């Protein structure tokens, strides 16, 4: 039985390298391989993410024309919007659209939180399709919105290794289980590149939702959220509060809209027999595309093919983009399966140039009913999803006391990623005092270092500097560096700084050996790092003290989340800056002591100098 740890999105494209093959994907947003929180993997992951955050699996654009009632407020009629999105509608189509605008059960009118009736219908549907739930051990309950809105609790003590529920593979929703790709035609599907990225799965979900009760997953759609608190749905004023963080630039709005217009729109246009024109404004609009994308981003898992499916497709390599759950062996299964697949994928990627990587098959990404009911919190995981040949199993990984919540894992993500993907943040006690997310990180881009070095050394040739930067990146070096609550300077940051300061002779020697400089921290390197951290702090619109004052006041939820994220990142920067300053003072003091010793040595007798020399 193989373990699936929820999925994670936004592989932060990167990676330039895939986390050295040591990371494991966790529940969360699609596309990203989110490593567990250890220093080396975390640094590599986040740095890579920032470097080339262009993976189509991690780009969801939120229309700014969304009104407070969650309906479209773009200023155009439904048929005009259809025309704008390149749909060719006849007058009859337009009339049908107008008649359908008030239809019952349209997607955008689904409640943000499930009703008791919807939950009962979902549970009945789940069990009638051969899903099983240990109702004597667990229950699904509602929580306040900031705590997840819904989740699972233990109604009695649950021992480690206990199966909480099982899900038939056939009940998962993916491009493999939906009948749309086969009806559309697999060749045509690939011709429109619907097998790449999330566009194909989103279109399947749109189509299944449009089918209403005819869809096998209609009861499942009824409990999925239609309103999100993620930054993709924030207005410009709220987004401005995230200035200085990396959240906004990772939303990928333009890329998502491009996927919609280049893949989904042509598919809908060419097959009106599958996509009824009257359904376009409700089920196939850009807004609906983002709703479905956000559902995948926050709730999907990576479900690898069964051995039977692998045999049928003659496939030996898992082509998952790492959006979902990595596989680890568990008793009863091949103890090497998951490890071999991970190693194979990592080796493949390391052998290819980043720009030559092809789009990976997204068919492993799936919505998993029931499994997505569980919430997650930093280091609280007590249940994991495992898969077998015909079903998936949620199994407890430790004793869960009666009344305790059953937690899956998001991979112990920083608050910036939790907000971007799920619309919430974690506030837990910090070892350094106060509250925050122990998994928080702060990104420092290499551009800051390059600018500072140019300012300090205007004599350096821009061409020579660019040559070194290009070599660094070609060798797999980072262009963004990750700071954490340990306040350590990433060795790669020191190494790149030293590389840019090498003399021409030293540079040529290093390039011939194919090795970057060692990350030695001398006074000049420390001074540049100090200045880089101070400049990074100035990218935020406020100070930490101002943020703390605002948190004591009454502010909107979005602003509060933004302040918490800014505060966590600033604490890391300030803690690291303080450590660098202390080290810099020690280095200066040490240098001064050495100079004094040399100066004092001039008064020694020639005989004493000779003895010193002989020693």
matplotlib code that plots the C-alpha trace (Angstrom):
import matplotlib.pyplot as plt

x = [0.0, 1.5, 1.2, -0.2, 0.4, -2.0, -0.9, 0.9, 0.7, 2.9, 6.1, 7.7, 9.2, 11.6, 12.6, 16.0, 16.6, 13.9, 14.8, 17.7, 15.1, 14.8, 11.5, 8.1, 4.9, 2.3, -1.4, -1.9, -1.8, -1.3, 1.9, 4.3, 6.4, 6.4, 9.2, 9.0, 10.3, 14.0, 16.6, 18.2, 15.1, 13.0, 15.7, 15.9, 12.2, 11.3, 14.3, 13.4, 9.8, 10.6, 13.1, 10.7, 7.2, 5.6, 4.2, 0.6, -0.5, 0.0, -1.6, -5.1, -6.4, -9.2, -11.3, -11.4, -15.0, -16.3, -19.0, -19.7, -22.5, -19.9, -21.7, -20.0, -19.8, -17.7, -20.1, -21.1, -24.0, -23.7, -23.7, -21.2, -18.9, -19.3, -18.3, -15.3, -14.1, -14.2, -17.4, -19.4, -23.0, -26.1, -29.2, -30.9, -27.9, -28.1, -31.8, -31.1, -28.4, -30.7, -33.3, -30.7, -29.3, -31.7, -31.5, -31.5, -28.2, -25.8, -22.2, -21.6, -24.6, -23.3, -22.9, -19.4, -20.1, -22.0, -25.5, -26.5, -28.7, -25.9, -23.6, -26.1, -26.6, -22.9, -22.3, -25.2, -23.8, -20.3, -21.4, -23.7, -20.7, -18.8, -17.0, -16.7, -16.6, -15.9, -18.8, -18.1, -14.7, -15.1, -17.6, -17.7, -18.4, -18.5, -16.0, -15.9, -14.7, -11.2, -10.8, -11.6, -15.4, -15.6, -13.4, -13.3, -13.1, -12.5, -15.6, -13.6, -9.9, -8.5, -5.3, -2.4, -2.9, -6.7, -8.5, -10.9, -12.4, -11.8, -12.4, -12.8, -10.4, -13.4, -14.9, -11.9, -12.5, -9.7, -9.1, -8.8, -12.2, -14.3, -15.7, -15.2, -11.7, -12.9, -16.1, -14.0, -11.5, -8.1, -6.2, -8.2, -7.7, -4.0, -4.0, -5.5, -2.9, -5.6, -3.4, -0.9, -1.4, -4.7, -6.8, -8.0, -9.1, -10.7, -12.7, -13.7, -15.0, -16.8, -18.5, -19.4, -20.9, -22.9, -24.4, -26.0, -27.7, -26.5, -23.0, -21.7, -20.2, -23.2, -23.5, -19.8, -20.0, -22.7, -20.3, -17.3, -16.7, -17.6, -16.2, -12.5, -10.6, -7.3, -5.4, -6.5, -9.9, -8.7, -9.1, -6.2, -6.3, -6.0, -3.3, -1.3, -1.1, 1.0, 3.7, 7.1, 6.0, 6.3, 2.6, 1.3, 3.9, 3.1, -0.6, 0.1, -3.0, -1.8, -0.8, -4.1, -6.1, -3.8, -4.5, -8.2, -8.3, -5.9, -7.2, -10.6, -12.3, -11.3, -12.4, -15.8, -16.2, -15.5, -17.9, -21.2, -22.7, -20.7, -20.7, -24.2, -24.0, -26.6, -24.3, -21.3, -22.0, -22.6, -20.3, -17.6, -16.8, -13.4, -14.8, -15.9, -12.5, -10.9, -13.3, -12.5, -8.8, -9.0, -10.8, -8.0, -5.3, -6.7, -8.2, -6.7, -4.3, -1.9, -3.2, -0.8, -1.9, -2.6, -0.4, -3.2, -3.4, 0.4, 0.5, -2.3, -0.5, 3.0, 4.2, 7.1, 7.7, 5.3, 4.7, 3.1, 4.1, 4.5, 1.3, -0.1, 1.0, 4.3, 4.4, 6.1, 6.1, 4.0, 3.7, 1.9, 3.3, 6.5, 8.9, 10.9, 8.1, 7.8, 11.5, 12.4, 9.8, 10.9, 14.6, 13.8, 11.9, 14.6, 17.3, 15.4, 15.0, 18.6, 19.7, 17.6, 18.1, 15.3, 14.1, 13.9, 11.6, 8.4, 5.0, 4.2, 1.1, -1.4, -3.7, -2.5, -4.1, -7.5, -10.2, -10.7, -14.1, -14.0, -10.2, -10.4, -12.7, -9.7, -7.9, -4.2, -2.0, 1.7, 3.2, -0.3, -0.6, -2.2, -3.6, -2.3, -3.9, -2.5, -3.4, -3.9, -4.8, -8.5, -9.0, -7.5, -7.4, -7.1, -5.2, -4.3, -0.6, -0.7, -3.2, -6.0, -7.8, -11.6, -12.7, -9.5, -9.4, -8.2, -5.4, -4.0, -0.8, -0.2, 3.5, 4.1, 3.9, 4.8, 1.9, 2.5, 1.8, -1.1, -2.8, -2.1, -3.5, -6.0, -6.9, -5.8, -2.7, -1.4, -0.7, 1.3, 3.7, 7.2, 10.4, 11.7, 8.5, 5.2, 3.0, 3.4, 4.1, 7.3, 7.5, 7.6, 10.4, 11.6, 12.9, 15.9, 16.4, 19.9, 19.1, 19.6, 23.1, 24.1, 22.9, 24.8, 28.0, 27.7, 27.3, 30.3, 32.5, 31.6, 34.8, 33.4, 32.5, 28.7, 29.5, 31.8, 29.2, 26.5, 28.9, 29.3, 25.6, 24.8, 27.4, 25.9, 22.4, 23.6, 25.3, 22.0, 22.6, 19.8, 18.6, 16.4, 17.6, 15.4, 15.8, 14.1, 13.7, 17.1, 18.5, 21.2, 22.6, 22.1, 25.6, 24.5, 24.0, 27.5, 28.9, 27.2, 28.4, 31.9, 31.7, 30.8, 33.8, 36.4, 39.3, 39.5, 42.2, 40.3, 37.1, 38.8, 40.3, 36.9, 35.1, 37.6, 37.0, 33.3, 32.9, 31.5, 33.5, 33.2, 30.7, 33.3, 32.0, 34.6, 34.0, 33.2, 30.7, 29.1, 28.8, 27.1, 24.7, 23.9, 23.1, 21.0, 18.9, 18.3, 17.4, 15.0, 13.3, 12.7, 10.6, 7.8, 5.5, 5.6, 7.9, 7.3, 6.3, 3.7, 2.4, 2.0, 0.2, -2.3, -2.9, -4.1, -6.8, -9.9, -8.9, -10.5, -9.6, -7.6, -5.6, -5.0, -3.7, -1.4, 0.0, 0.6, 2.5, 4.6, 5.3, 6.6, 8.9, 10.2, 11.0, 13.1, 14.9, 15.5, 16.7, 19.1, 20.3, 21.0, 23.1, 25.0, 25.8, 27.1, 29.3, 30.5, 31.5, 33.3, 35.1, 36.2, 37.4, 39.3, 40.9, 41.9, 43.5, 45.5, 46.7, 47.7, 49.7, 51.5, 52.2, 53.6, 55.8, 57.8, 59.4, 60.8, 64.5, 65.9, 66.6, 63.0, 61.8, 64.2, 62.9, 59.3, 60.2, 61.8, 58.7]
y = [0.0, 3.3, 6.6, 9.7, 12.9, 15.4, 17.5, 20.7, 23.3, 25.7, 23.9, 27.2, 26.7, 25.7, 23.9, 24.5, 21.2, 19.1, 19.3, 16.8, 14.0, 14.3, 16.2, 14.7, 16.2, 17.1, 18.0, 21.4, 23.2, 21.7, 21.8, 22.4, 19.8, 21.0, 19.5, 18.8, 21.6, 21.0, 23.6, 22.4, 21.2, 24.2, 26.6, 24.8, 24.5, 28.1, 29.5, 27.5, 28.5, 32.1, 31.7, 30.4, 30.5, 29.7, 26.2, 26.2, 24.1, 27.0, 29.9, 31.0, 34.5, 36.1, 38.5, 42.0, 42.3, 40.0, 41.7, 41.3, 38.8, 36.7, 37.3, 38.7, 42.5, 43.1, 45.7, 43.5, 41.3, 37.5, 37.3, 40.1, 38.3, 35.2, 37.1, 38.7, 35.2, 34.2, 32.2, 32.5, 32.7, 32.8, 34.8, 31.6, 30.9, 34.3, 33.9, 30.5, 32.1, 34.8, 32.2, 30.1, 33.0, 32.4, 28.6, 26.9, 25.5, 27.5, 27.1, 30.6, 30.4, 27.4, 28.3, 28.8, 26.4, 23.1, 22.9, 20.0, 18.7, 18.8, 17.0, 14.3, 13.9, 13.7, 11.1, 9.0, 9.3, 8.4, 5.3, 4.2, 4.3, 1.9, 4.4, 3.4, 5.5, 4.3, 6.2, 4.7, 6.4, 9.7, 12.3, 15.3, 18.6, 22.3, 24.8, 28.6, 29.8, 30.8, 27.2, 25.5, 25.6, 21.9, 18.9, 15.6, 14.7, 11.5, 10.5, 7.9, 7.2, 6.0, 3.9, 4.3, 2.4, 2.5, 2.9, 5.9, 5.7, 4.3, 5.8, 3.6, 4.8, 5.1, 7.8, 10.2, 12.9, 13.3, 13.3, 9.5, 9.0, 11.6, 10.4, 13.8, 13.2, 10.0, 11.7, 14.7, 12.4, 11.7, 12.9, 16.2, 16.5, 16.4, 18.6, 21.4, 20.5, 19.8, 17.0, 19.6, 21.6, 21.9, 23.1, 19.5, 18.7, 22.1, 21.5, 18.1, 19.7, 22.4, 19.8, 17.5, 20.5, 21.5, 18.0, 18.5, 15.4, 13.4, 13.7, 10.9, 13.6, 16.0, 15.5, 16.1, 19.4, 20.5, 20.6, 22.2, 25.8, 28.5, 31.4, 31.7, 34.0, 33.5, 36.6, 35.6, 37.0, 40.1, 43.6, 45.8, 47.6, 44.3, 43.1, 46.2, 45.0, 42.1, 44.4, 43.1, 39.5, 37.0, 36.1, 38.5, 37.6, 33.9, 34.3, 33.8, 35.6, 36.2, 32.6, 31.3, 33.5, 32.5, 28.8, 29.5, 31.4, 29.0, 25.7, 25.8, 28.4, 26.5, 23.2, 24.6, 26.3, 23.2, 20.9, 22.5, 19.0, 18.6, 22.2, 23.7, 27.4, 28.2, 26.8, 29.0, 32.0, 29.7, 26.8, 27.7, 31.3, 32.6, 33.1, 29.5, 28.5, 30.2, 28.7, 25.2, 26.0, 27.2, 24.0, 22.0, 24.2, 23.8, 20.3, 17.9, 15.0, 13.2, 9.7, 7.6, 4.9, 1.5, -1.4, -2.5, 1.0, 1.1, -2.2, -1.2, 2.0, 0.4, 3.1, 2.7, 6.3, 8.3, 11.5, 13.4, 17.0, 16.6, 18.4, 15.9, 13.1, 11.5, 7.7, 6.2, 2.4, 1.0, -2.5, -4.7, -3.0, -3.0, -1.2, 0.3, 1.5, 5.1, 5.6, 4.3, 6.5, 9.6, 8.9, 8.3, 11.5, 13.5, 12.0, 12.7, 16.4, 16.8, 15.5, 18.0, 21.7, 23.6, 25.3, 22.0, 20.3, 19.2, 19.6, 16.6, 14.5, 15.8, 12.8, 11.8, 15.0, 14.1, 15.4, 12.9, 13.1, 12.7, 13.0, 16.7, 17.1, 17.0, 20.2, 20.6, 22.6, 22.9, 19.6, 18.4, 15.6, 12.4, 10.8, 10.0, 8.9, 5.6, 3.9, 0.4, -1.3, -0.4, 2.1, 4.8, 4.6, 7.3, 5.8, 7.2, 7.6, 8.1, 7.8, 10.4, 11.1, 11.4, 14.9, 15.6, 16.8, 14.5, 16.3, 15.6, 17.5, 20.5, 20.0, 22.5, 25.4, 29.0, 31.4, 33.0, 29.7, 28.8, 32.1, 31.9, 28.3, 28.0, 31.5, 31.1, 31.5, 29.6, 31.4, 29.2, 29.9, 30.6, 29.6, 33.1, 34.5, 35.7, 33.9, 33.1, 30.1, 28.2, 27.2, 30.8, 31.8, 35.0, 35.2, 37.3, 37.7, 37.5, 40.8, 42.6, 41.2, 42.0, 45.6, 46.1, 44.7, 47.0, 50.0, 48.9, 48.1, 50.2, 49.2, 45.7, 45.0, 44.5, 41.9, 40.0, 40.1, 38.8, 36.0, 34.8, 35.0, 33.0, 30.3, 30.2, 29.6, 27.0, 25.1, 24.9, 27.8, 29.6, 33.1, 33.4, 32.5, 31.4, 32.6, 30.7, 31.1, 29.6, 32.9, 31.2, 32.6, 30.2, 28.9, 29.5, 33.2, 33.6, 31.5, 33.7, 36.9, 35.6, 34.5, 38.0, 39.4, 37.0, 38.4, 37.5, 34.9, 33.3, 33.3, 31.4, 28.8, 28.3, 27.9, 25.4, 23.3, 23.7, 24.6, 27.8, 29.4, 28.1, 30.0, 31.6, 34.6, 37.4, 41.0, 42.1, 39.3, 40.0, 43.7, 43.0, 40.5, 43.0, 45.7, 43.2, 42.3, 46.0, 46.7, 43.7, 45.1, 48.4, 46.6, 46.4, 49.4, 49.3, 48.4, 45.4, 47.8, 49.4, 46.0, 45.0, 48.2, 47.6, 44.0, 45.4, 47.4, 46.3, 45.5, 43.4, 39.7, 40.1, 42.9, 41.0, 38.0, 40.3, 41.9, 38.5, 37.4, 40.6, 40.3, 36.7, 37.5, 40.7, 38.7, 36.4, 39.2, 41.1, 38.0, 37.2, 40.8, 40.9, 37.7, 39.1, 42.3, 40.4, 38.3, 41.4, 43.0, 39.8, 39.7, 43.3, 42.8, 39.7, 41.7, 44.5, 42.1, 40.5, 43.9, 44.9, 41.7, 42.4, 46.0, 44.9, 42.4, 45.3, 46.0, 42.5, 41.9, 40.3, 37.2, 36.9, 37.4, 34.7, 32.3, 33.1, 32.6, 29.2, 28.1]
z = [0.0, -1.1, 0.7, -0.9, 0.9, -0.4, -3.3, -3.6, -6.3, -8.0, -8.4, -8.4, -11.6, -11.0, -9.9, -11.5, -9.7, -8.1, -4.4, -4.8, -4.9, -1.1, -0.9, -0.7, -2.2, 0.2, 0.2, -1.3, -4.4, -7.8, -9.7, -7.0, -5.4, -1.9, 0.2, 3.8, 5.9, 6.1, 5.4, 2.2, 0.4, 1.5, 0.2, -3.1, -3.6, -2.9, -4.8, -7.8, -7.5, -7.8, -10.6, -13.2, -11.8, -15.1, -14.7, -16.1, -13.2, -10.8, -12.5, -11.6, -12.5, -10.7, -12.6, -11.1, -12.2, -9.5, -7.5, -3.8, -4.5, -6.4, -9.7, -12.8, -12.8, -15.9, -17.4, -20.4, -21.0, -20.9, -24.7, -25.1, -22.7, -24.8, -27.9, -26.1, -25.2, -28.9, -28.8, -32.1, -31.0, -33.2, -32.4, -31.2, -29.0, -27.5, -26.7, -25.1, -23.0, -21.7, -20.8, -18.9, -16.9, -14.0, -14.1, -10.7, -9.4, -11.5, -10.4, -9.1, -6.8, -4.9, -1.2, 0.0, 2.8, 2.5, 3.9, 6.1, 3.3, 0.8, 3.2, 3.8, 0.1, -0.5, 2.2, 0.8, -2.7, -1.5, 0.2, -2.6, -4.9, -2.7, -0.6, 3.0, 6.2, 9.7, 11.3, 14.7, 14.7, 12.9, 11.9, 9.5, 11.3, 10.5, 11.9, 11.8, 8.4, 9.6, 10.9, 7.6, 7.5, 7.8, 8.8, 10.5, 14.2, 16.1, 18.1, 20.0, 20.4, 17.1, 17.2, 14.8, 11.5, 11.5, 8.2, 8.5, 5.0, 1.6, -1.9, -5.0, -7.7, -10.0, -7.7, -8.1, -10.7, -13.3, -17.0, -16.7, -15.0, -16.8, -20.1, -21.7, -23.2, -25.0, -26.2, -27.5, -29.1, -27.7, -30.8, -30.8, -27.1, -27.5, -30.6, -28.4, -25.7, -23.2, -21.8, -20.7, -17.5, -15.7, -18.7, -19.5, -15.9, -15.5, -18.8, -17.5, -14.3, -16.2, -18.3, -15.4, -13.6, -16.7, -16.8, -13.5, -12.0, -15.1, -13.9, -11.7, -9.4, -9.1, -5.3, -5.0, -6.9, -4.5, -1.5, -3.3, -2.5, -5.0, -3.1, -2.2, 0.2, -1.7, -3.1, -6.6, -5.6, -3.9, -5.2, -6.0, -2.7, -0.8, -3.1, -2.4, 1.2, 0.0, -1.5, -0.7, -0.5, -3.4, -3.3, -6.0, -8.6, -8.2, -9.0, -12.7, -13.9, -17.5, -18.0, -16.8, -19.1, -21.9, -21.2, -21.1, -24.4, -26.3, -25.0, -23.5, -25.8, -29.0, -27.5, -26.6, -30.0, -32.0, -30.2, -29.5, -29.3, -26.0, -24.8, -25.3, -26.2, -23.6, -20.9, -21.8, -19.5, -16.6, -16.9, -19.5, -18.7, -17.6, -14.1, -13.9, -15.2, -12.2, -9.7, -11.0, -11.0, -7.4, -6.4, -8.0, -6.5, -3.0, -2.9, -5.5, -5.0, -7.3, -7.8, -9.8, -12.2, -10.9, -12.1, -14.4, -16.0, -16.2, -18.0, -20.4, -21.3, -21.4, -19.1, -16.8, -15.7, -13.5, -15.4, -12.6, -12.2, -8.5, -7.9, -5.6, -3.4, -3.5, -2.9, 0.0, 0.7, 3.5, 4.8, 2.3, -0.8, -2.8, -0.5, -3.3, -5.7, -4.5, -4.0, -7.5, -9.2, -7.3, -8.1, -11.7, -12.2, -10.4, -12.6, -15.7, -14.8, -13.8, -17.2, -19.1, -19.5, -17.8, -20.9, -22.8, -20.4, -22.0, -20.5, -18.3, -18.4, -15.9, -15.8, -12.3, -10.8, -9.4, -7.1, -4.3, -2.7, 1.2, 1.3, 0.7, 3.8, 6.1, 7.2, 7.9, 10.3, 10.8, 12.1, 13.2, 10.6, 12.1, 8.9, 5.4, 2.2, 0.7, -2.5, -3.5, -6.8, -6.7, -3.9, -1.8, 2.0, 4.7, 7.5, 10.9, 11.5, 15.2, 18.1, 17.7, 20.9, 21.0, 20.1, 18.3, 14.7, 12.0, 10.1, 6.7, 5.6, 3.4, 3.8, 6.6, 4.2, 5.0, 5.5, 2.1, 0.4, 2.7, 1.8, -1.9, -2.2, 0.6, 1.8, 5.4, 7.6, 10.7, 13.9, 16.3, 19.1, 17.9, 19.7, 19.3, 21.0, 19.8, 17.3, 13.6, 11.3, 12.2, 8.5, 7.2, 4.8, 3.2, -0.4, -1.3, -5.0, -6.5, -8.3, -5.0, -4.7, -8.3, -7.9, -4.6, -6.1, -9.1, -6.7, -4.6, -7.6, -10.6, -12.2, -12.8, -16.4, -16.9, -19.6, -17.3, -14.5, -16.9, -18.0, -14.5, -13.8, -16.9, -15.9, -12.4, -13.7, -16.3, -13.5, -11.6, -9.2, -7.4, -8.4, -5.3, -1.8, 1.1, 4.6, 7.5, 11.2, 11.9, 10.7, 8.7, 5.5, 2.6, 1.4, -2.2, -1.4, -0.1, -3.0, -5.7, -4.0, -3.9, -7.6, -8.7, -6.8, -8.1, -10.0, -13.7, -13.0, -10.2, -12.3, -15.1, -12.8, -11.1, -14.4, -15.7, -12.6, -13.0, -9.3, -7.8, -4.9, -1.4, 0.7, 2.9, 4.8, 5.1, 6.0, 2.5, 1.9, 5.2, 4.5, 1.1, 2.8, 5.4, 2.8, 0.8, 3.9, 4.7, 1.1, 1.1, 4.2, 2.4, -0.2, 2.3, 2.7, 6.5, 9.4, 11.7, 14.5, 12.3, 11.3, 15.0, 15.8, 12.9, 14.1, 17.4, 15.5, 13.7, 10.1, 7.3, 7.1, 3.9, 5.4, 8.6, 6.6, 4.6, 7.7, 9.3, 6.2, 6.1, 9.8, 9.5, 6.7, 8.4, 11.6, 9.6, 7.8, 11.1, 12.9, 10.1, 9.8, 13.5, 13.2, 10.2, 12.1, 15.1, 12.9, 11.0, 14.3, 15.4, 12.1, 12.4, 15.9, 14.9, 12.0, 14.4, 16.8, 14.0, 12.8, 16.3, 16.7, 13.4, 14.5, 17.8, 16.1, 14.5, 17.9, 18.4, 18.1, 15.0, 17.0, 18.1, 14.5, 13.3, 15.9, 14.9, 11.2, 12.0, 13.8]

ax = plt.figure().add_subplot(projection="3d")
ax.plot(x, y, z, "-o")
ax.set_aspect("equal")
plt.show()
